[in-house]
Amino acid sequence: MKKITIIFAISVITSFSLPILPSGGFGGGGVAQVPQGKDREKFHLGKAVFNQEVELATPTDKTKEVAQAERLDYLQGALPNTEKRRVNLPDFAGKLTEEQLDALEYFVSIRFNVKLDKK
């Protein structure tokens, strides 16, 4: 009976004195870091456009529609499948200002690690 008590006491003492180590589970890939400074404003504008939190022009500008549709189709194709089902970027064609389109491209390139061609 004394042996069991001593063994129990030793196991309790060592369990509290040993460091707790993680199980080695998933470390996560993480999301890209939000840029700082002027790029931060551009990132957040692009995020707002992407999440449809910005009022877009109601009548589409036919002169911009074709050019924007090409750029937006490329962005749509680069999105992960879950995002492709959630948002349809080509619907924005002709409704975005140049600033909004640039910001949207910037946001997608940072958030989803999409490589865009230099203009």
ZALUM-416878 format. One record per residue (C-alpha): x, y, z; residue number from 1. Coordinates in steps of 0.05 Angstrom, whole numbers, plus 32768, in hexadecimal, padded with zeros to 4 digits. Layout:
// ZALUM-416878
<<X; Y; Z>; NUM>
...
// end
This chain:
// ZALUM-416878
<<8000; 8000; 8000>; 1>
<<803A; 802F; 8010>; 2>
<<805A; 8021; 7FCB>; 3>
<<801A; 8036; 7FA7>; 4>
<<8016; 8077; 7FCF>; 5>
<<8060; 8087; 7FC0>; 6>
<<8057; 8078; 7F76>; 7>
<<8018; 80A2; 7F74>; 8>
<<803B; 80DC; 7F97>; 9>
<<8076; 80D9; 7F67>; 10>
<<8049; 80D7; 7F2A>; 11>
<<8021; 8113; 7F43>; 12>
<<8060; 813C; 7F51>; 13>
<<8080; 812C; 7F0E>; 14>
<<8041; 813B; 7EE7>; 15>
<<803F; 8182; 7F03>; 16>
<<8089; 818F; 7EFA>; 17>
<<808F; 8178; 7EB1>; 18>
<<8081; 81AB; 7E7A>; 19>
<<8042; 81A3; 7E52>; 20>
<<8053; 8199; 7E09>; 21>
<<8023; 81A4; 7DCE>; 22>
<<800A; 8168; 7DA8>; 23>
<<8029; 817F; 7D67>; 24>
<<7FE7; 818F; 7D46>; 25>
<<7FDA; 81BC; 7D0B>; 26>
<<8001; 81FE; 7D0F>; 27>
<<7FD4; 821F; 7CDC>; 28>
<<7FE7; 8243; 7C9D>; 29>
<<7FCD; 8285; 7CB4>; 30>
<<7FB1; 82BF; 7C8C>; 31>
<<7FDE; 82F1; 7C6A>; 32>
<<7FF1; 832C; 7C94>; 33>
<<7FC9; 836C; 7C89>; 34>
<<7FF7; 83A1; 7C6A>; 35>
<<8009; 83E0; 7C90>; 36>
<<8006; 8429; 7C7B>; 37>
<<7FE7; 843F; 7C39>; 38>
<<7FE0; 83F7; 7C21>; 39>
<<7FB5; 83E9; 7C5E>; 40>
<<7F7F; 8418; 7C43>; 41>
<<7F82; 83F7; 7BFF>; 42>
<<7F7D; 83B2; 7C1F>; 43>
<<7F3F; 83C6; 7C48>; 44>
<<7F1D; 83E6; 7C0C>; 45>
<<7F29; 83A6; 7BE4>; 46>
<<7F0E; 837D; 7C1D>; 47>
<<7ED0; 83A8; 7C21>; 48>
<<7EC5; 83A1; 7BD6>; 49>
<<7ED0; 8356; 7BDA>; 50>
<<7E9F; 834E; 7C13>; 51>
<<7E6D; 837C; 7BEF>; 52>
<<7E6E; 83AF; 7C27>; 53>
<<7E79; 83E9; 7BF6>; 54>
<<7E42; 840A; 7BCD>; 55>
<<7E51; 83FB; 7B84>; 56>
<<7E39; 8424; 7B49>; 57>
<<7DF3; 840D; 7B36>; 58>
<<7DF6; 8419; 7AEB>; 59>
<<7E30; 83F3; 7ACD>; 60>
<<7E62; 841B; 7AA4>; 61>
<<7E63; 83F7; 7A61>; 62>
<<7EA7; 8414; 7A4F>; 63>
<<7EC7; 83F5; 7A8D>; 64>
<<7E9F; 83B5; 7A8F>; 65>
<<7EC8; 838C; 7A5E>; 66>
<<7F0C; 839F; 7A7B>; 67>
<<7EF5; 8395; 7AC2>; 68>
<<7ED3; 8353; 7AB2>; 69>
<<7F15; 8336; 7A99>; 70>
<<7F3A; 834B; 7AD8>; 71>
<<7F01; 8332; 7B05>; 72>
<<7EFC; 82EF; 7AE1>; 73>
<<7F46; 82E4; 7AEF>; 74>
<<7F3D; 82F5; 7B39>; 75>
<<7F00; 82C8; 7B3E>; 76>
<<7F27; 828E; 7B21>; 77>
<<7F5F; 8298; 7B53>; 78>
<<7F32; 8295; 7B90>; 79>
<<7F2C; 8256; 7BBB>; 80>
<<7EEE; 822C; 7BAC>; 81>
<<7ECB; 8241; 7BEC>; 82>
<<7ED2; 828B; 7BD9>; 83>
<<7EBD; 827E; 7B91>; 84>
<<7E7A; 8265; 7BAB>; 85>
<<7E73; 82A1; 7BDA>; 86>
<<7E83; 82DB; 7BAC>; 87>
<<7E7D; 82E6; 7B60>; 88>
<<7EAF; 831B; 7B4E>; 89>
<<7E9C; 8321; 7B04>; 90>
<<7E59; 833D; 7B1C>; 91>
<<7E80; 837C; 7B30>; 92>
<<7E96; 838A; 7AE8>; 93>
<<7E88; 83D1; 7AD3>; 94>
<<7E72; 83E5; 7B19>; 95>
<<7EB7; 83F1; 7B38>; 96>
<<7EE2; 842F; 7B37>; 97>
<<7F2A; 8424; 7B23>; 98>
<<7F3E; 842F; 7B6C>; 99>
<<7F0D; 83FA; 7B84>; 100>
<<7F24; 83C8; 7B4F>; 101>
<<7F6D; 83D2; 7B61>; 102>
<<7F5D; 83CB; 7BAB>; 103>
<<7F35; 838B; 7B9D>; 104>
<<7F6F; 836D; 7B76>; 105>
<<7F9F; 8381; 7BAE>; 106>
<<7F73; 8362; 7BE4>; 107>
<<7F6B; 8320; 7BBE>; 108>
<<7FB6; 831D; 7BB0>; 109>
<<7FC7; 8325; 7BFA>; 110>
<<7F8D; 82FE; 7C19>; 111>
<<7F8E; 82C2; 7BE9>; 112>
<<7FD7; 82C6; 7BD3>; 113>
<<7FC6; 82D2; 7B8A>; 114>
<<7FFE; 82E9; 7B5C>; 115>
<<7FE7; 8321; 7B2F>; 116>
<<8009; 8339; 7AEF>; 117>
<<802A; 837D; 7AF3>; 118>
<<8004; 83B1; 7ACB>; 119>
// end
